[in-house]
Amino acid sequence: FRYRQAPSHVYPVNLDDCRRVTWSVLAGKSGLPIHTGYVIIGGDEAGGNMAASLALEFRAKIYMQILLNPKLQMFDFLTPSYQDQQSVLTGVTSSARSAVDWLRYTGRPVSWYPALLSNAHRFPSQDILKHQTFLNSKNYLPPHLQLTEAESVPAMSYDSTAGQGLKEIITSESISPAITNNIRGVPNAYIVTSQYDIYRDEAVMYINRLHQDGGSEVKLKHYKQAFHGFFPFAGNKSWFQFKVSDQALQELVEFISFQVHRVMKNPAAP
């Protein structure tokens, strides 16, 4: 299965494709030998965004979510990791590239991207700006991880064109699961993050919220030597290989094996 992708197909078509497959599996209509009580949903990068969104939507039916370097919001483009990594690996992970990708995904004009980079795309109402609490590094970025010396910063301006055009989108949990209000009962999570990734901190803050405020069981695997998109290099035997990718894959396999063993010891549906 491959969902239709932007820019040829824009949100919500992409998410709807994944939603239909997820519903088919959960309803036992996929034709696959799957125990519907133990469905794990997962994704890498943009796929991680859709996996997290569907985990919220089907929270009572999903057993676990596995998110690899996920992009989890288009609300705040000035998180500490956006600040840290905006020009470190510009061909791989950068603020401008992320803003353009989000606009293409949602079918909005790419010319709006400068507004996103300064958070000027956020409609200045209390209803919308309350979501900033969920991306406040002082609240949800654990100091012991020593990820950054930067801190969240407020928007300094407002672009009415981009703000009005994105007003109904940027706080939707199907676009920005990291800032959803209700996280009670959200499926347990295994999240992989990389030090050199603009999406690093939104993922760390989200998993911290799931554990701290939502009561979910969580596992964060943060790789200090990794970069955005490193995971798919696992198993690559050519000259272009990274030990950290193999390590991350091995640790994920071990985690899933542990979950399988855990289920087999208590096979009753959760």
C-alpha positions in Angstrom: 0.0 0.0 0.0 1.2 3.5 -0.8 -0.8 6.6 0.0 -1.2 9.3 -2.6 1.3 12.0 -2.1 1.6 15.8 -2.4 1.9 17.9 -4.4 -0.3 15.9 -6.9 -2.6 15.0 -4.1 -3.1 17.2 -1.1 -4.4 16.9 2.4 -6.8 15.3 3.4 -6.6 12.8 0.5 -3.3 11.4 1.8 -4.6 10.9 5.3 -7.9 9.5 4.1 -5.9 6.8 2.2 -4.2 5.7 5.4 -7.4 6.0 7.4 -9.2 3.6 5.1 -6.5 1.0 5.4 -6.3 1.4 9.2 -10.1 1.0 9.5 -10.0 -2.1 7.3 -7.4 -3.7 9.5 -9.1 -2.7 12.8 -12.4 -4.0 11.6 -11.0 -7.3 10.6 -11.7 -6.7 6.9 -8.2 -6.7 5.5 -8.0 -10.4 4.9 -4.8 -10.6 6.8 -4.2 -12.9 9.8 -4.1 -10.0 12.3 -5.3 -9.9 15.9 -7.2 -6.7 15.9 -6.6 -6.1 19.5 -2.9 -5.7 19.0 -2.5 -3.5 16.0 0.6 -1.3 15.9 0.6 1.7 13.7 3.8 3.5 12.7 5.5 5.7 10.2 8.7 7.6 9.3 8.9 11.4 8.9 5.6 12.4 7.1 4.3 8.9 7.7 4.9 9.4 11.4 2.6 12.5 11.2 -0.2 10.4 9.8 0.4 7.5 12.1 0.3 9.8 15.1 -2.9 11.5 13.8 -4.6 8.1 13.3 -3.5 6.9 16.7 -5.4 9.8 18.1 -8.4 9.1 16.0 -8.5 5.4 16.7 -7.0 5.7 20.2 -9.3 3.1 21.7 -8.4 0.5 19.1 -4.7 1.0 18.4 -2.4 -1.1 20.7 0.8 1.0 20.1 2.3 3.7 17.8 5.9 3.7 16.5 7.0 7.1 15.2 10.4 7.5 13.5 11.7 11.1 13.3 8.1 12.2 13.0 6.9 15.7 11.9 4.1 16.4 14.3 3.0 20.0 13.9 2.9 23.0 11.5 2.1 25.5 14.3 5.6 26.5 15.6 8.6 26.9 13.3 10.7 28.4 16.1 11.1 25.4 18.5 14.6 25.0 19.8 15.4 22.3 17.3 14.2 24.5 14.4 16.5 27.2 15.7 19.4 24.8 16.1 19.2 23.0 12.8 17.9 25.6 10.4 21.1 25.7 8.5 23.1 22.7 9.7 22.0 20.1 7.1 20.0 22.3 4.7 19.6 19.6 2.0 18.2 17.2 4.6 16.5 19.2 7.3 15.9 22.9 7.3 13.2 25.3 8.4 12.6 26.6 4.8 12.3 23.1 3.4 9.9 22.1 6.1 7.7 25.1 5.6 7.5 24.5 1.8 6.7 20.8 2.4 3.9 21.7 4.8 2.4 24.1 2.3 2.5 21.6 -0.5 1.0 18.9 1.7 -1.9 21.2 2.6 -2.3 22.6 -0.9 -1.5 26.2 0.2 0.7 28.7 -1.8 4.4 28.0 -1.4 4.9 31.8 -1.4 3.6 31.8 2.2 6.7 30.0 3.6 8.4 33.2 5.0 5.4 33.8 7.2 5.8 30.3 8.6 9.5 30.7 9.4 8.7 33.6 11.7 5.5 32.1 13.1 3.6 34.9 11.5 1.1 32.4 10.1 -0.6 32.0 13.5 -3.9 33.9 13.8 -3.5 36.0 17.0 -6.5 34.8 19.0 -6.4 33.2 22.5 -8.1 30.1 21.2 -5.3 29.4 18.8 -2.3 30.7 20.8 -3.2 28.5 23.8 -1.8 25.6 21.8 1.7 27.2 22.2 1.6 25.8 25.8 2.1 22.3 24.4 5.2 23.3 22.5 6.8 25.3 25.4 10.3 23.9 25.8 10.3 25.0 29.5 7.3 22.7 30.1 8.0 19.7 28.1 11.7 19.5 27.0 13.5 17.5 29.7 16.7 19.2 30.7 18.4 15.9 31.5 18.5 15.0 27.8 20.8 18.0 27.1 19.4 18.5 23.6 19.8 22.3 23.3 20.5 25.6 24.9 17.8 27.3 22.9 14.3 28.0 24.2 10.9 28.5 22.6 10.3 32.0 21.4 7.0 33.9 20.7 5.9 35.1 17.3 7.1 38.6 16.5 4.7 39.5 13.7 1.5 38.4 11.9 0.8 37.8 8.3 -2.9 38.2 7.7 -2.9 36.4 4.4 -1.2 33.2 5.6 -2.9 33.5 9.0 -6.4 33.5 7.6 -5.5 30.9 5.0 -4.2 28.5 7.6 -6.4 29.4 10.6 -8.5 26.2 10.4 -5.6 23.9 9.7 -2.7 24.4 11.9 -4.4 23.5 15.2 -6.2 20.4 13.7 -5.0 17.2 15.4 -5.0 15.5 12.0 -2.3 18.0 11.0 -0.6 18.8 14.3 -1.1 15.9 16.7 1.6 17.3 19.0 -0.8 20.1 20.1 -4.0 18.2 20.5 -5.8 19.0 23.8 -7.0 15.6 24.8 -4.2 13.1 25.2 -5.9 10.8 27.7 -6.1 7.2 26.4 -3.6 7.9 23.5 -1.9 4.6 22.5 1.5 3.8 24.1 4.4 5.1 22.0 7.9 4.3 20.8 9.5 7.3 19.3 12.9 7.7 17.6 14.5 11.1 17.4 17.7 12.5 16.0 19.9 15.2 17.4 20.3 16.9 14.0 16.7 17.2 13.0 14.4 20.2 13.1 11.5 17.9 14.2 13.5 16.6 17.2 11.9 18.7 19.9 8.2 18.5 18.9 8.6 14.7 19.1 10.3 14.8 22.4 7.8 17.3 23.9 4.9 15.2 22.5 6.1 11.9 24.1 6.8 13.8 27.3 3.2 15.0 27.3 1.8 11.5 26.6 3.6 10.2 29.6 3.4 13.2 31.9 -0.2 14.4 31.2 -1.8 11.4 29.4 -0.5 8.5 31.4 0.6 6.5 28.4 3.6 4.1 28.5 6.3 5.6 26.3 9.8 4.8 25.1 12.0 7.5 23.7 15.1 6.5 21.7 17.2 9.6 21.0 20.3 9.2 18.9 22.9 11.9 19.5 24.9 11.1 16.3 21.8 10.8 14.0 20.3 13.2 11.5 16.8 13.5 10.0 16.1 10.6 7.7 18.9 8.4 9.1 16.7 5.4 9.8 16.1 4.0 6.3 19.9 3.6 5.9 19.7 0.6 8.2 20.9 -2.6 6.6 22.7 -0.7 3.8 25.8 -2.6 2.9 27.2 -0.2 0.4 29.8 2.5 1.1 27.0 4.8 2.2 26.1 3.3 5.6 25.7 4.5 9.1 26.3 2.4 12.3 23.7 4.4 14.1 21.0 3.4 11.6 21.8 -0.3 12.2 21.7 0.3 15.9 18.4 2.0 15.8 16.8 -0.8 13.7 18.2 -3.4 16.0 16.8 -1.7 19.1 13.4 -1.3 17.4 13.4 -5.0 16.5 14.3 -5.9 20.1 11.5 -3.6 21.4 8.9 -5.2 19.1 10.1 -8.7 20.0 9.6 -7.8 23.7 6.1 -6.6 22.9 5.3 -9.8 21.1 6.6 -11.9 24.0 4.5 -9.7 26.4 1.4 -10.4 24.4 2.0 -14.1 24.1 2.2 -14.4 27.8 -1.2 -12.7 28.1 -3.0 -13.2 24.8 -6.3 -11.8 25.9 -7.2 -8.7 23.8 -6.3 -5.5 25.6 
